[in-house]
């Protein structure tokens, strides 16, 4: 009987990671405990790294093998993502970032899976279990819960990499796209505006748009006026920004 390639890769990754974890906890280099976490998706207890330990101890124990094992964990996360298995996917994401905490893309992609994909999986599971689609209120609650879970996940990343602009932008995007929270999005994009001498055009535009939604027209106008100064008149974006400036001036006058 042929084993599907995806199943083979996932089983291989699990075996390798399991062996590595067993080896790590057997070393007399300090107490490395593992905690069991129940999940709604699967009542069976799944081993997850205790985030309270910090990833530094684990990285120190595994040495140069941490990044390699992190890649295996991420492969396992991706294969679980393909199967829409949120419990296994979350556990693998958690393990990947614990093994290689400086890999910002694992944090970013993991947060996207949690915020954008897993709510739909959970709602589908509820529909399958109940025989009917959950109410709109329940669906909204699921989306909010997992969105905030993704934000907490990114906060963990920012404790390790507080100045990582990609992670800060991703957090702002989740506030904007998933929660319509313009105030929090302004905080995130404002950090980029303050720390960069020449912020990216897309950051300036999103920041200006959020300020406008908050009714802070004069601040938004200032951002766009600074932006149009660096645009060439023949750029496609130039007339769009010019129209935005004109519209904002009218709003500010009211």
C-alpha positions in Angstrom: 0.0 0.0 0.0 1.4 3.4 -1.0 1.6 6.1 1.7 0.6 9.6 0.5 3.6 11.9 0.3 2.1 14.4 2.7 1.4 11.8 5.4 4.9 10.4 5.0 6.5 13.8 5.4 4.4 14.6 8.4 5.1 11.3 10.1 8.8 11.7 9.4 8.8 15.2 10.9 6.9 14.0 14.0 9.3 11.2 14.5 12.4 13.4 14.2 10.9 16.1 16.4 9.9 13.5 19.0 13.4 12.0 19.1 14.9 15.5 19.4 12.6 16.4 22.2 13.3 13.2 24.1 17.0 13.8 23.6 16.8 17.4 24.8 14.9 16.6 28.0 17.3 13.9 28.9 20.3 16.3 29.0 21.4 17.4 32.5 21.5 21.1 31.4 18.6 22.4 33.4 15.0 21.5 33.8 13.2 21.5 30.5 9.6 20.6 31.1 6.8 20.0 28.7 3.2 20.8 29.4 0.1 19.1 28.1 -2.6 21.2 26.6 -6.2 20.1 26.0 -7.8 21.4 22.9 -11.4 21.6 21.9 -10.6 20.2 18.5 -9.1 17.0 19.9 -9.7 16.0 23.5 -6.5 13.9 23.4 -3.7 15.7 25.2 -1.0 17.0 22.9 2.5 17.9 24.0 3.3 21.6 23.5 6.4 23.5 24.7 5.7 25.5 27.8 6.1 29.1 26.6 6.8 30.2 30.2 10.2 28.5 29.9 11.4 30.8 27.2 12.9 29.6 24.0 16.4 30.5 24.9 16.9 27.3 27.0 15.7 25.1 24.3 17.9 26.8 21.6 20.9 26.5 23.9 20.3 22.8 24.4 19.8 22.0 20.7 22.6 24.3 19.5 22.9 24.5 15.8 20.2 21.8 15.3 17.5 24.1 16.5 17.0 25.8 13.1 16.9 22.5 11.3 14.4 21.0 13.6 12.4 24.2 13.4 12.1 23.7 9.6 10.8 20.1 10.2 8.3 21.5 12.7 7.2 24.1 10.1 6.7 21.4 7.5 4.5 19.6 10.0 2.5 22.8 10.6 2.0 23.3 6.9 0.9 19.8 6.3 -1.6 20.1 9.2 -2.7 23.4 7.7 -3.5 21.6 4.4 -5.6 19.1 6.4 -7.3 22.0 8.3 -6.2 20.3 11.6 -6.0 23.3 13.9 -4.9 21.4 17.0 -1.8 19.9 15.3 -1.2 23.0 13.3 -1.1 25.2 16.4 1.2 22.7 18.3 3.6 22.6 15.3 3.7 26.4 14.9 4.4 26.8 18.6 7.2 24.3 18.4 8.7 25.9 15.3 9.0 29.3 16.8 10.3 27.8 20.1 13.1 26.0 18.2 14.0 29.0 16.1 12.6 32.2 17.8 14.4 34.5 15.4 12.7 33.2 12.3 10.2 36.1 11.9 8.4 34.6 8.9 7.3 31.6 11.1 5.7 34.1 13.5 4.1 36.1 10.7 2.8 33.1 8.7 1.7 31.4 11.9 -0.3 34.5 13.0 -1.9 34.6 9.5 -3.0 30.9 9.8 -4.5 31.6 13.2 -6.3 34.8 12.4 -7.4 34.2 8.8 -7.7 30.4 8.3 -8.5 28.7 11.6 -11.7 30.5 12.3 -13.2 29.0 9.2 -12.0 25.6 10.2 -13.5 25.9 13.6 -16.9 27.1 12.2 -16.8 24.1 9.8 -16.2 21.8 12.7 -19.1 23.3 14.6 -21.4 22.9 11.6 -20.3 19.3 11.2 -20.8 18.5 14.9 -24.2 20.2 15.1 -25.6 19.4 11.7 -26.2 23.1 11.0 -24.2 26.2 10.6 -23.6 28.0 13.9 -25.4 31.3 14.6 -23.9 34.6 13.4 -23.1 35.5 17.0 -21.2 32.2 17.5 -19.3 32.6 14.2 -18.3 36.2 15.1 -17.1 35.0 18.6 -15.0 32.3 17.0 -13.4 34.9 14.6 -12.7 37.3 17.5 -11.3 34.7 19.8 -8.8 33.4 17.2 -8.0 36.9 16.0 -6.9 37.9 19.5 -5.0 34.6 19.8 -3.0 35.6 16.7 -2.3 39.0 18.2 -1.1 37.4 21.4 1.1 35.2 19.3 2.7 38.3 17.6 3.1 39.9 21.0 5.3 36.9 22.0 7.3 37.5 18.9 7.8 41.2 19.7 9.1 40.4 23.2 12.0 38.6 21.3 12.2 41.1 18.4 10.7 44.4 19.6 11.9 46.4 16.7 11.0 43.9 13.9 9.0 46.1 11.5 7.5 43.2 9.6 5.9 41.8 12.7 4.7 45.3 13.8 3.1 45.8 10.4 1.5 42.3 10.5 0.0 43.2 13.8 -1.4 46.4 12.4 -2.9 44.6 9.4 -4.7 42.1 11.7 -6.1 45.0 13.8 -7.2 46.6 10.5 -8.5 43.7 8.5 -9.9 41.5 11.2 -11.2 43.9 13.8 -11.6 47.2 12.0 -9.7 48.6 15.0 -8.2 51.8 13.4 -6.9 53.1 16.7 -4.7 50.0 17.3 -3.7 49.9 13.7 -2.6 53.6 13.9 -0.4 52.7 16.9 1.3 49.9 14.9 1.9 51.9 11.7 2.7 55.0 13.8 5.8 53.1 15.2 7.0 52.5 11.6 6.4 56.2 10.7 8.3 57.3 13.8 11.3 55.0 13.5 11.9 55.1 9.7 13.3 58.2 8.0 11.7 57.2 4.7 8.7 54.9 5.5 7.4 52.7 2.6 4.7 54.3 0.5 2.1 51.6 1.5 2.8 52.3 5.2 2.2 56.0 4.7 -1.1 55.4 2.8 -2.5 52.9 5.3 -1.5 55.1 8.2 -3.1 58.1 6.5 -6.3 56.1 5.8 -6.6 54.9 9.5 -6.1 58.5 10.7 -8.9 59.6 8.4 -11.2 56.9 9.7 -10.6 58.2 13.2 -11.5 61.7 12.1 -7.9 63.0 12.5 -8.1 64.7 9.2 -5.3 67.3 9.7 -2.8 64.5 10.6 -3.9 62.4 7.7 -3.5 65.3 5.4 0.0 66.0 6.6 1.0 62.4 5.9 -0.4 62.5 2.3 1.2 65.9 1.6 4.5 64.6 2.6 3.9 61.5 0.5 3.1 63.4 -2.7 6.3 65.3 -2.4 8.3 62.2 -3.1 6.1 60.9 -5.9 6.8 61.7 -9.5 3.9 63.4 -11.4 3.9 60.6 -14.0 3.4 57.9 -11.4 0.0 56.2 -11.4 -0.3 56.9 -7.7 0.2 60.6 -8.0 -3.3 61.6 -9.1 -4.9 59.3 -6.6 -3.0 60.8 -3.7 -3.8 64.3 -5.1 -7.5 63.5 -5.1 -7.3 62.2 -1.5 -5.6 65.4 -0.4 -8.3 67.4 -2.0 -11.1 65.4 -0.4 -9.4 65.6 3.0 -9.0 69.3 2.8 -12.8 69.6 2.3 -13.4 67.3 5.3 -11.0 69.3 7.5 -12.8 72.6 6.6 -16.2 71.3 7.8 
